[in-house]
Amino acid sequence: MSATYVVVDLETTGLDPNRDAIIEVAAVAFELDGIVEEFSTLVYPHQGIPALVTDLTGITDEMVADAPGITTLRPQLRRFLGDSVVVGHNVDFDMGFLRAAYVGANNARLDTVTLASIVLPDAGKYALDALIKHLNLDNPTGRQEHRALADAHQTVALFYTLLERAQRMGVARLNEIVQSGRRLGWPETRFFEEALGLAVRHGFGRGGAQRVEKLFDPPKVEGPNLAGVGDDPKKIDAQAIANMLKPGANFSRAFPDYEYREQQVAMVRRVAEAFNHGEHLFVEAGTGTGKSIGYLLPAAFWADSNDRPVVVSTNTINLQDQLISKDIPQLQRLLFFDLRAAILKGKRNYLCTRLFEQMRHRGPGNADEMTLYARILNWLPGSDTGDVNEITLRTREEQLAWSRLSAENDGCNRDVCAQA
């Protein structure tokens, strides 16, 4: 059997190929234009199946009692794999068990987890079932149990979808990934070679033909005036703003669950007056006072009146998330002017484009850097924020690779780096 690709999926009694055993094996051979052949069988493991595995797969000791052992299946598996490229979701797991059984040791491999993290950098979750749901792909059996053949078919469907999506990256980016991957001997290079050929054939060249150097130009976004406010900023009406919180006024009409609190109203007045007089204000208030609205409401009016930004620095990520996802959207619904807000996080959350350009010129140094490099090439040009939290750094090695590229790195400072 000599298909180009073979998806292999195993069910096992555990995670350790040196101690645990295969209980089911499935393989689906396919070309770019369709499935060629499939193979599936239960496997006698010579050990009991843990209850947790039975709950996950539905496979019991009784079901495998008369199944062939992996040694018996070895010649058939070797023939089925031939010299095909083995594709798997977390392929190293499956290949670890196969190689322990002396099968597939010389086959090249592709990992659809790695490919998905590059082609779909903002998917968030990369488990097979999560990606199938994210991409609205069909579950071939509709069953909830993890069974090898169903998972193998889903992995084939995922591979085809990723290949179609990868073409949209355009010739320039795909070519850069291919050239860097070839120099490194990166296993996933083959996938991007396929995508590059298809992109050229299907006319994705024009969109991707822009010079890659232009991919990291900063977006042209109209923002607030960052110049100084001068000696005479426009004052805001502290009482009028505080009146918005009274019973029957703006807040209670817009939010039926709103509870009037005298302390919150007093805080709004004092914060507004501090803005008007350019004063420092220290406020201590207990839980339930409504502190967030207490400072956000006058801050919004002052920013709008003076066309100047107001910086709100939080002590916790949880409060930052609350402000941007709950409190500020509430104000945006209520106010008669356009209130814009953005999160500015610590420097480690942002890429230093100079350090990244250095990597592009010298090339990634290992597979983890190569994967992150390809992800950044696909993610950053379409990002509005450049915040690394838009993508999931899946492993400690990827996090280490990011630390070498982030604006927090010692190599990104104002003495040597215009991006700092």
N, C-alpha and C positions, 0 to 999 in steps of 0.2 A: 504494500500500500504506500503510495507516494504523493499524498496530498501535501500542499504547501504548509498548512497549519493543522494542528490537532489540539483541541481543548481537552484537558484532562481534569477531572474532578474526582476526589476521593472522599469517602466517609471512613472515619477511623475511630478506634477505641479511646484515643487521647491525642496529645499534641507532640509526643516525643517519638520520633521514628526509630530510635534505638530500643525503646521499651514497649511502645504501643503497636497496634496492628491495623491493617486495612480491613474493613468489613464490606466495602462496596467500591467499585471502580467503574467510571464511565469515561468514554472518549468519543469525541465528535470530530471527524476529519472534515475540513472545509477549504475551499478556495475563495478568492475574492468574489466570485459570482455564485456561490452557493455551497450547501452542505453536500459532501461526497458520500460519507458512510458514518455509521455510529456503532458503538460497542458498549455493552453494559452488563455487569454481573455482580452478584453478591460474592463475598469472599469469606472463606472460613478462617477466622483469626487465630485459632489455637489458644484462645483465652476468652474469658467472659466479657460480655458487653456491659459497661457501666449503665446504671439506670438513667443517668443524665443523658447519655448518648442515645439511649432508646427513646427518651422523651423528645429529643431534638430531631431524630431521624425516623423514628417509627420502626427501626430495625431491631429485632429481638434475637436472642440466642437460638431460638427454634428456627427462625428464618434462614440462618447461615449454617445450620448443622450439617446439611448435605451439600453445601457449596464447595467449589474447588478452592484449594489453598493458593496463595500467591505464587508459590514455586511452580505449581502446575500451570498457572496462567502466564508465567514469565515469557515463554516463547511466543505466545499469541500477542501479548502486549508489545514485545519488541518488534514483531512484524507490523503491527498496526501503527506504531510510531514511526518506523523507518527512520528516515533522516529529516522528518518534518520538524518545523518549529513548534515547540510545545507552548501553548497559551494557557494561562490560568489566572484565577483571581486569588492573589497571594500565592503565586506560582511556586515560590520557594518552599512553601509548606507541602504541596503535593509532590514536588520533585524530591524533597527530602525523603519521603516514604518510598517513592519509586526507586531512587538510587540505593536506598537500604535494601531493596529487593533486586538490585542489579539490573534495573531497567532505566533507560533514558539518560545514562550518564553523559553521553556525548551530544545530546540534542541541544540546540539553541533554544532559548525560551523568551517569552514576552509576558510581562505582568500587567494585567488590565487594571490593577489598582494604581500602579505607577502611571500608566497611560491616562487613566481617568483624571488623576490629580493634575496632569498637565493640560489636557484638552478641556476639562471642566474645573478650572482652578478654584471656583467659588461654590462648588457643590456642597461643601461642608462635611458630609458623611460619605465614606467610600466603601462601606459594606455592600456586597452584591445586591441584597434586597433593597437597600436605600437608593442605590443608583438606578435600579430597575424602576422604582417608584418615581424618582426624580426625572427620569427620561420618558415616563409613561410607556414603558415597554411591557409587552404581554408576559404574564406568567404562564408558561406552556401547559402546566398541569392544574393550576389553581390551588394546589395543595400548600399547606403551611409548613409541612415537614421539610427538612433539608435532605433531599435525595440527590445522588450524584448525577444522574442523567438530566434531571430537570435543571440543576444548577449549571451543568455543562451547556445545555441549550441556551440558557439565559446569558452565559458568558459569551457564546457565539454572537447572540443578538447585541450584546454590549459592545463587542469588538467592532461589528459592522457600523454601529451608531457612532462610536468614537472615531472611526476612520472617516465617516462622512463629515463629522463635525471638524475634524482636524484639517480637512481641505480648506475650510473657511479661514484658517489662520493665514492663508496666502503664501505665495511662493517665497517671498523674501524671508519671512520668519521660519518657514519650514526648511528652507535651504540652510539658514544659519544653524538650526538645530541639527540637521543632518551632518553638516561639516564638522561641528564640534563633537557630535557623537561618534563619528568615524575616527577622529583623532584619539578619542579616549577609549574606543572599543566598547562603547556603551551598548548593552543588549537591545534596548528599545529603539536604537537607531533604525532598525529594519522597518518598524512600523511607520516612522516618519519618512523614510524613503518611499514607501508605498503611498503615503498621503501626498508627498511632493509630486510624484508621478501623476497621480489622479488630479491634483490641483492644476497642473499644467494642461492635462488632457481635457479637463472640464471647464477651463476658462477662468479659474480663480487667480490667474496670474496678474491681471490688471489691478485688482484691489490690493494684492499683496506686493505689487511691484514698487511701492513707495520705498524710498531708502530707509533701511532699518534704523539708521542714525536719527531719523525724525520721529521715531516711535515714542521717545521720551521727552519731547518738547512739553513744557508745562502748559496745562489747559488755559485758554483765555477766558477767565471768568470775571465778570464785573463784580467787584466787592466794595466794601465801605471805604470811605476816605480815611486813610491811615495817618494823615498829617495831624499835627498837634491841634488841640481844641482852642488854643489861644487863651487870652485872659478873660474873655467875656462869653462863656458858653450860654446857650439858650436855657433858661430855667424851665422846669416842668412844674405843673400845678399839683402839688402834693395832696391837697385836699380833694381835688377832683378825681385823682387816681384812687385815693382811699375810699371815696364814695362808691366806686365800682363794686366794692365788697359788701355794701350794706344790703340788708334784706330787701328783696324786690328789685335790686339793681342788676347790673350786667351779669355778675357771676351766678347769682341765684336763679336768674332766668335761663341762663345757658346750661347750668349744671344743677338738676333738681336735687341731687344729694349734697350740694354745697352747704357747709355749716358755717354760719357767721361766727367769727372769733375776734373779740376786742383786741387781743394781743397782736393778731395778725394785722389788723388795721393800723394799730400804733406803729408796728414795724414798717409798714409801707410808707407811712408819713416820714418816719425818721430816716429811712433809706433815701427817699426822694429829696429830703432836705440836705442830706449829706452829699448827694450828687450836685444839688444846686450850689452849695457853698464850697465844694471841693474839699470836703472834710473826710477824715478817717472815722469809721464808725465800728464799734465793737458791740455785737448783739449776742446775748445768751438767752436761749429760749428752749423750753422743754419740748418733749415729743408731743405732736398733735397741734402745735402752734400754727403750722402752715408756713414754715420758714421759706420754703422754696419759692412759693408765689410771693411771699413777703419781700424778697429782693428782686425776683425776676420781673415783676410787674413794673416797678419804677425804673429798673434797668432798661426794659424794652422801650418805655416812653423817652428816656433820656437818649438812648441810642438813635431812635427815630428823629427826635427833635434836632439833634446835633450832627446827624449823619456820621456817627463815629461808632466803632465797635466797643463793646463791653466784654471784658474777659471774666468768666466765672471759673474759678479754680476749686475743684472738689478734692476732698481728702480720700475718697474711695471711688472705685470703678462703679460700684452699685449706685451711688448717688449720681454719678455722671450719666449712667444709663437711664436712671429715672428721669433726669432733667430732659434728656434728648428724646426719650421715647414716650414720656407721659406729660410732664409739666409744660414744656415748651409747646408741644402740639395743642394742649388745651388753650394756651394763650393765643396761639395762631388762629384758632377758631373764633376767639372772642374779640380780638383787636381789629380796629378799622384800618390799620396800616400793615404793610408787608413786613413781618418779623422773620428774619433769616437767622439760622443757627448752624454751627458746624462744630465738630469735635476736633480738638487738637490734642493729640496724645504725646506721650514721651517719645524721645528721638529713636528709641529702639524699635518703635512700631513703623518706621518709615525707611525706605531704601535710600542709601546714598548712591545717586546715579553715577558719580565719579568712580566709586569702588566697583559698581556693576560694570561700567565701561572697561575698567581694568580687567575684570574677569573675562569679558567678551574678547578682549584682545589676546589674553594669554591662554584662554580656554579653561573650563572647569577642571579641577584636579582629581575628582573622583565621582562615583555614580551619584552620591547624594547631592553634590554641588551641581552635577549635570541636570538632575531632575528639577532642582529648585530653579536653576538658570532657565530651563525651558518653561517652567511654570510662570516665571516673572515675565518672560518674553510674551507670553500669551495673555497674562492677566493685567499688567500695569497699564498698557496703552488704553484699555477700556475702563480703567478705574477712575472714579471721580475723587477719591480721597487718598489713594496710595497707602492706605492702612493695611498692614499685613494681616490684621484680623479678618479681612475679607476672604482670605484663603486659610486653609488648615495646614499647619506644619505638622505632618503626621508622625514624625519620628524625632527622637532626640538628635539624630544626625542632621536632619533638615533644620532643626532649630539652631544647631551649631553653625551650619552653613549660612543661615540668615544672619547670625550675629557677626559674621565676617563681612556682611554687606550692608548692615543697617547704619543709619546716621549716628548711632551711639558708638560705633567703632572708633577707636583712637585715630584711625586714618582719616576720619571725616571731621576735620576741625577747620576753623576759619583761617588758620595760617597757610593751609595747603589746599583747601577745598572750597570752591565757590558755592557748593551746594549746602555747606554747613549752616 
